[in-house]
Amino acid sequence: MKKDETSNSLTHVDHEGKANMVDVSQKTISTRKAIAKSLIKMNPDTLEKIIKNEFEKGDVLSVARIAGIMGGKQTSALIPLCHPLQLTNLNVDFEIDKENSQILIIATAKIASKTGVEMEALTAASICALTIYDMCKAVDKKLKIETWLSHKSGGKSGDHQLD
């Protein structure tokens, strides 16, 4: 299957339609930042147990933060065609919303590189949410997760606020 000649949107597909890693060797190094968010919705009782640190497996948010950071650092090993990157910072924060019984996870990745860090931020936020899910699934069968890219900056395409 050949790539549509009028479309340049598929950067990981060559002119013959084959998957390939993007060659960034000619790009300029720039400071780049990406923010990804995950939202995990749960029963109010589950959120209270997290807040009060009442899970036998341990402190849910501390474990999830470490898992998110570790996951973001492993992005190139998890997602085919991602470049291995030397992150300069990867941070995970939480906003607890008792009224809606949910936790917003905010993963921020930074780098000075020839390629962006969107996938690292998205992976960090996703792994963090999945860790919360894993630690809480025994007491809550209705956990729901949503993940999206919120912001990216740097590089040729500049700054984009996406939510």
N, C-alpha and C positions, 0 to 999 in steps of 0.2 A: 504494500500500500504506500503510495507516494504522498508526501505532504502537499497540501494545497499551495501552489506557487504564489498565491496572492496573500497568504497569511504568514506573518512572522511571529505569531503568538506562542508557538510551541518550541521553546528554547531547548528542550531536551530531546528533540527529534531532528535527525539530519534531513538532507534534501531527498533521501530515498524512503523516509518514514521510519528509519531505525533509531532506537533509543541510544542516546550517547550523553556523556558528561559534557557540559558546556565548557569551552576553552576560555578561561578568564586571563590567560597569560598576558594579553595586551591591554587589559584594563588598568586604570589608575587606582592606586591605593587611596581609600578615603575612610573617614570615620563613619560607621554605620550603626544604626540602632533599630531594633524591632521590639514591639510590645505585642504579646499575644495574651488573650484572656480565655479562661475556661470558667464556666458557671456550672456548679453542681447543686442540684435541687434535691431536697430530702424532706423527710418527715420532721416536724418540729422537735420531737423527742430525740431524734438522732443528732440534730444540731446542738441541743442542750448537752447531750453526752460528750460531744466534741469540745464544746466550750468548757465543761467541767472536768475534762480529761478523765473520763470514766470508761475508757476502752481498755480491755485486757491486753490488747496488742501494743499499747503504748500511746504516746502523745501523737494523735492523728496529724495535726498540722505540722509539727516538727518533722515527723517521718516523711510526710508528703513533700515538704519543702526540699529536703535533702534528695528525695527521689526525683523531683522535678529538675533540680540542678544537675544531678548525675545523668538523667535522661537527655537533657539538652546538650550535655557535653558528648554524648554518644550518638548524636543525630546521624552522622555520616555512616555509622555502622548499622543503623536501623532503616534508613531510607535510601534506596538505590539512587545513584547519580549525584548525591549531595557531596559537596567538597568537604574534606576534613578541615576544620577551622580551629585557629588558636583564639578562642574567645578572650576578651579582655575583662568582661564582666557578665555574669548571669545571675539575676536576682529574682526571687519569687516572693510575692506579698499576697496577703489575703484581706478581703473585706467581707466581714460577716454581716448578713442581712437577716436579722431575726424575724422581721415582719413577713418576709417572703420565704423564710426557711431555706436559705441558700448561702453558698459561699462563692464569692468571685475571686478567682485566682488570677493574678497579674504577673506574667513572666516577662522580664526585660533582659534582652541580650544586646551586648555591645561588642564592637570589634573595629580594628583598623585593618582593612582588607580590600581585596579586589572583588569580593562577592558579598552578598547580603547575609543577614542572620535571621531571616524570617522563619525558616524551618527549625532553627534551634530554639527560638522563642515558642513556636507552636508545639514543638516536641516537649519542652519543659512544662508548659501549661497542661498539655494532655497527660503526661506521665504523672504530674502532680494530682490531677483530677482522678486518674485511674487508681492511684494509691489510696486516695480518700475512699473511693468506691470499694476497693478491696478490703480496707480496714473496717468499713461500715456495713458491708453487704449482709453480714449475719443478722443484723438487727433491723435492716431496712431493705426491703425487696423492690422499692420503687424509686431508687436513685436515678437521676437523669443528668447527663453531661452534654454540654454544648461548648464548642471551642471555635475561636476565630482570631484573625489577625486584626489588631486594633490600630497599629501605627508602624510606619517604617520611615526611616530617613537615611540620607547619605547616598552616595553613588550617583550615577548618571540620571536616574529618574527622580531624584530629589526627595522632598518630604511628602508624606501622604498620611492624613488622619482618616482612618477607615471606619470609625464608629463615633 
